[in-house]
Amino acid sequence: MAGCTVRRTRFAPSPTGLLHLGHAYAALVAEREASPSQFLLRIEDIDRDRCRPEYETAIHEDLAWLGLDWQRPVMRQSDRMAAYRDALARLAPYSYPCRCRRGDIRAALSAPQEGALPAGPDGLVYPGTCRGRSLSEAGPDDVIRLDVARTFDALSINRIVFQDEAIMPGHDHALTRDQFLDGIGDVILSRRGMGTSYHLAVVVDDAAQGITVVTRGKDLFDSTYIHVLLQKLLQLPTPLYHHHRLIRDDAGKRLAKRDDARAIRHYREDGATPQDIRRLVGF
């Protein structure tokens, strides 16, 4: 992708709350890194329990107020379930059902060892309790996990590599097979009640939309190793990555949607201009 002349990016928020200053910065970075007319908006609404139509409407209104424009129509993940089912079917040889809950995982990791429990991009690193179960045994309350060791063996590789434009440009960021197993583990491909997971959906959708540069926060850096592995398994192109800084509060904490006081909507209501928001986030 390094020689690609067209740079297509996307901003992909979830409509689970109002956009805040961190979202504004992420959207502005994505637009800045795109070629003219190659900035896309995608609505990541696979979590039907938390997504709300009023928040989706607010996303469109707040981004337009900031002066952003994007290609139409807008992709919504809730319309893409057939594509995710197809990807899951293709990953079936490397998958297994898992009935473990968070408490089960914590208990398995806690005994007999002491000290901090291993955690990765999705929380506690799964210890593999259900590994070896057949997909034919999957129950309605099971999640589907990727057997990472099996995937590395099938691909005949010993590490996952990608490049990042913002963090050490030109450097290969690499994670070995053992580092992946110890630090990330068998990731979830399909969550209960969703039919997919963030990791699977984002990989399938980026390929479908022809995204050539993925811009997102540094907090998702480790997740990129998961995405590159899935791209290899599904024979999808690997884009360039651009992991930007995060917008933090006065205490240095990353902004979250519960930080309502820093919502773009509230700044608008208090009389702020789009230029004020750009200055606040250092643009």
C-alpha positions, -999 to +999 in steps of 0.1 A: +000+000+000+030+023+004+029+034-032-009+038-033-019+072-047-055+072-034-057+074+004-092+063+016-099+066+053-129+062+075-142+075+108-163+047+125-181+057+157-206+036+176-239+054+183-238+046+221-235+082+233-227+117+222-194+124+203-168+141+225-136+160+218-117+128+213-141+118+185-137+152+170-099+148+168-102+113+154-126+124+127-104+154+118-073+132+115-091+107+093-103+135+070-068+151+069-051+118+060-076+111+031-073+120-005-099+145-017-134+130-015-120+097+000-131+102+036-159+078+047-182+076+077-192+042+090-217+035+118-205+006+140-238-004+155-234-041+162-242-037+199-279-034+195-285-032+233-265+000+236-269+018+202-296+045+199-310+062+168-308+096+185-270+091+189-266+081+153-285+113+142-262+133+165-231+118+149-242+131+115-252+165+129-220+171+149-197+160+121-214+182+096-213+211+121-175+206+123-173+211+086-167+174+076-181+158+045-181+122+035-191+098+008-227+085+007-243+062+014-230+056+049-223+020+058-240+007+089-228-025+104-263-037+113-269-041+076-238-063+072-247-094+091-246-116+060-210-106+053-200-114+088-216-148+087-197-155+055-165-145+071-172-167+102-179-196+079-145-191+062-128-190+096-146-222+108-115-244+105-097-221+130-126-215+154-142-231+184-172-223+207-166-211+242-191-212+271-168-194+296-179-162+313-156-135+327-158-150+362-148-184+348-118-169+330-107-150+360-109-181+382-089-202+357-062-175+356-061-169+393-053-204+405-026-214+413-006-184+402-003-151+421+001-115+410-015-095+381-035-115+356-025-113+320-046-088+300-047-079+263-068-057+240-101-075+250-093-078+287-081-110+304-062-133+281-083-164+276-066-195+291-080-219+264-104-238+286-128-246+257-101-250+231-106-282+212-144-281+213-161-286+179-183-259+164-210-286+161-212-283+199-219-246+199-248-236+221-269-204+218-250-187+247-215-196+234-191-171+218-169-182+189-132-178+195-102-180+171-077-207+178-046-185+174-020-213+176-039-232+148-040-201+126-002-194+129+004-231+120-020-230+091-004-198+077+031-211+083+042-179+099+059-171+132+050-134+135+025-107+126+039-075+110+024-041+101+037-006+095+024+026+111+026+061+097+025+079+130+045+056+153+080+049+141+073+054+103+091+028+081+095+004+111+080-030+111+059-035+142+060-072+149+045-097+173+057-133+174+035-163+177+043-168+214+039-131+222+005-131+205-006-162+225+007-148+258-004-112+254-036-114+233-048-150+232-077-166+215-098-136+205-136-136+201-149-136+166-186-136+175-201-123+207-233-135+223-263-118+207-243-099+181-234-124+154-199-109+151-173-090+171-155-056+167-124-073+154-141-094+127-165-067+116-139-040+112-116-062+091-145-073+068-158-037+065-124-020+059-118-044+030-154-040+016-149-002+016-114-003+001-099+015+031-062+021+024-052+040+056-068+031+089-066+061+113-075+055+150-062+061+185-031+045+201-053+026+225-062+003+195-025-004+186-024-039+200-057-048+183-041-042+149-021-074+153-054-092+156-067-075+125-037-083+104-039-119+114-076-120+103-067-103+071-042-130+063-067-157+071-095-142+050-070-132+022-078-095+025-054-066+019-036-051+048-039-013+048-015+012+062-021+022+098-020+056+115-024+054+153-028+090+166-026+105+200-055+105+224-074+135+238-072+134+276-088+153+304-070+176+329-060+145+349-045+128+319-073+103+315-086+093+281-120+108+273-150+084+272-186+089+262-196+092+299-176+124+299-207+143+289-193+177+297-169+174+268-195+163+243-194+183+211-231+189+214-227+207+247-199+229+233-222+238+204-251+247+228-227+269+248-219+289+217-186+273+206-177+275+169-162+246+148-129+266+149-130+266+187-133+228+187-104+225+163-082+247+185-092+227+216-080+195+201-048+210+187-059+212+151 
